[in-house]
Amino acid sequence: MITKSKILIVDDDPYILLSLEFLFKKNGYEVLIARNGTECLDLVEKEHPVLILLDIMMADMDGFSICEKIKSTPNLADIKIVFLSAKSKDTDIKKGYDLGASLYVTKPFSTRELVKQVKTLTEVS
Amino acid sequence: MTLLIIILYLVLLFIIANIAERLKSKGKFLFPPALIYGLSFTVFCTAWTYFGSIGIASRKGIEFLPIYLGPTLFMPLIAIVLLKIIRICKSQHITNIADFISSRYGKNSPIGTMVAVFFIIGVIPYIAIQLKAISSCFQLLSNASIATGNFFLWDTTLYITIALAVFIILYGLRNIDTTETHTGIMTAVAVESIVKLVAFVVAGIVICFYFFKAPGDIYHHPIIQESYSHLLQFSTNENGFSWFILLLLSGLAMILLPRQFQVAVVENIEEKHLLKAAWIFPLYLFLINIFVLPIALAGNIIFAQSPTDADFYLLNLPLFLHAKWLAVIVFVGGFSAATSMLIVETIALTNMVSNNIVLPLLFGQKIVNPNNKRLQQIIVDSRRIGVFVILLAAYIFEKLVAERFSLVSIGLISFAAVAQFAPAVILGIYWKQANLKAAFTGIFIGFACWFYMLIFPSLSSIHPIIESIVKEGLFHISILKPTAFLGLHNLDVLTHGVFWSLLLNTLSFVFVSINFSSSKQEEFQAKIFVDINADLQKDLYSLPWKGITLVKDIKLLINNFIGEERGQNLLDGYAKRYDIAIKNENDVADIRIVSFVERILGGVIGSASARLMISNVTKNEEISKDEVLNIVKESQQFIELNKELRKKTLELTKTSNELKNANELLKNMDEQKDEFLYTVTHELRTPLSSIRALSEILYDNPDLTEEEKEQFLATIVHETERLSHLISQVLRLEKFESGRQRLNFTSFDYHEMIKDALTPLQVLAAQKNCTVQVVKPNNELLFYGDRDMMNQVISNLVSNAIKFLDKENPSVAVRIYVENQEIITEIEDNGKGIEPDLTEKIFDKFFQAKNQTLKKPEGSGLGLAICKRIIELHQGKIWAVSELGKYAKFIFTLPLERIQEE
């Protein structure tokens, strides 16, 4: 039995979560949900997903700091981070990549594209 | 006998003068110079003092005093003015009043001549009176001893006059340079003043204490008590004004009489001697006047039965009382008084005539060439002749005319004449605007009045026409009467005449000065005179010469006028002091040398002539006076400009700072706008994301469950709505921000509006089981504002309140009350409240409360921002008060009286 890959989706917008959860469940992933930074880090520790779909604008912590935190934790550093944000400035994108993200996707996004890219990223593991 | 004494006295004077001059050439002084200076002021006291005062006192009592009170009272003022005049004269080498005026008003020759002529007219009678006094004394004394005829006496006075002329020539004209002080003469004059005083005092003591035992006896003598008691009192007020005029006249005379000017200014060696004179002179006046009244009264007593000329009481009393020795002493004193005046006055007048009448005439008519080798001799000779001429003129005047007038009245008329120069001199040294035309006008008008009102009336017996003018006024116009001009008829002739002449003189002087301009030369001179005390570059006193003046020409000039040896010494001394190289004969002379020579020449021939001399030897025009005055003005302008510049710089700096600030503000606003734009688009993208994602999912997954389809579609619809709502809110806010929001102001009932706003929310409230309570005053409350906007505010705030409720018994209270001309509205809920440090931030755009856990709250985050904007547009304020977990209260104020905004 193929183990389902675990991905974590972090966003404070419930409707985004709704769509993304359905999307990736449909595509055979095990989907974990976090609505804020605290929940996120918690789940990361516990579940060690292979990839995180990370929103940036969130209430308690923004995505950048979460990414930074994860990438600087040795045993978590291998987790792939995909930023998913409405922030589209060049500086934001650059920052994201500098912090070690594997991908930066701007909202609104194409579901088909997103799935393809996530699949690519999670295949090689 | 008397004659012998006089001759001896004269010889004594000669000797004293001689000794003094010899000592001076060795650098010593017979008497301390300060003392001599101070005593020399007493030439003021002439035979008039000696004899005339007693005459007045015998008739009018204390009326003799003002002439001496004047100088005493005004001494401080006089000293100040004299000091300035001394400084000017010493620096400009001015040696008489005519030259002073000529120099001040642009080194103008004609006015110098006019002034000199008027001085002669005014002063020669005064000199004549002294001669008359001497001859009268002779007459009286001789009558007592020898019976002689007129012829003898006539001769005696003439010989005395000649002797005096010789004295003056020997000791008064020693030097062609009139700036030289006359030590010999001044010493003699000082000695004479002591003699005057001693003689008078001795006579006074003898008369009062020997013949009357005590002055008290005189005052209380029956004759005095009966007929002359009025002499001991001050008369009524009509005398007040004439006293004032007399005080003024005598004060001015201290400066303007040629002999006073000579003694105080020209003969001054050191400025500080003025201080000594300032107390010696008044003291002298006091001492010499003590006995005037007692002697006058004594005369009245003794000669009550046989009236005598009161002017000569001082001689007649001793004669009557058989004390010939006393009479002789008195005569010597009187002689001293008369001759000291004569000597000094003649020197001064000669100076004036020579420099301001004769020399301009000679040079101007080209009768004499400045290059004439015998120039000095010519000048000296002309002065000698001048002395004789003046004294002779006085002598003739005395013989012909003096009979008519008393000693005193001529003296006063003389005072009145010299007073006419007061505006030109005194205003001239304090007011730069005083100009040449004004001086001409003032002096001319002054003298015209002087003649018309003071001389004319005494001439009525000469011709009937004169008599009719005096009686009825000029052209039979009574207000033009010489003794009652413009109807002023309560004054005595002198007071009347002086008042009008000085008034019209001064007025016309001031008027012309203000309304007419001066030439550059006048301005230049004015500056030198008025600013003499300022620290000017001491050598820039003459208008610089632009032209070429050759050294040899300058040397020739100075040698011609002063003598080769002296001229050379002066030049070398000056050159050494100021480090100027005297070049060769054919080189151009340094400007400073030229100016120096001009000044020296001024001392010899007067400043106007000196200027003329220099211009004759200078080729090319002098620097256009424009240029020079421009330089002076430029430096003034420079200072002004500097001030302006500094002011402008400050302003500029201020403006530049303001611009910088405005720029910063604009940049900030620009950035803010960018921020805003960015934030807005970011907010819009979020719902759009969900819409897109869910739409794609629906499209790609036809095999969704009905339930799932429903959920997704509902979400899409919901987010679409959210998106639209967001867009409209943003647009509305932007409208507010940019000021394009049109407000529709009407007068409406506030409570009605509240009711309308709350009605649609009842459903929502009911859903949440929330009570909405309104607390308001009963009466109608009219408010002038935009009803719909206010509606939105209430709606927004109340719906927020309802949304954030979390208690068991949720409630929202709306309270309205009026205080201080404002409507205050409070919306309070008992929900979870707001964190303390967020109570201000919640009004920011896109702000949404951070501690949400489950659900993102509804709304755009712009609602409160819009509310705030609306309240502000109504000139109110809105804020929030809260206690976390307990309640949240939103309060806003709305002023009832709004300032109209266009």
Interface residues (C-beta under 8 A of the other chain):
Chain A: D12 D13 P14 Y15 I16 L18 S19 L20 F22 L23 K26 R35 M57 A59 D60 A86 K87 S88 K89 K107 P108 F109 S110 T111 R112
Chain B: Y678 T681 H682 E683 R685 T686 P687 L688 S689 S690 I691 R692 A693 L694 E696 I697 D700 N701 E708 Q711 F712 T715 H718 E719 K850 N851 Q852 T853 L854 K855 K856
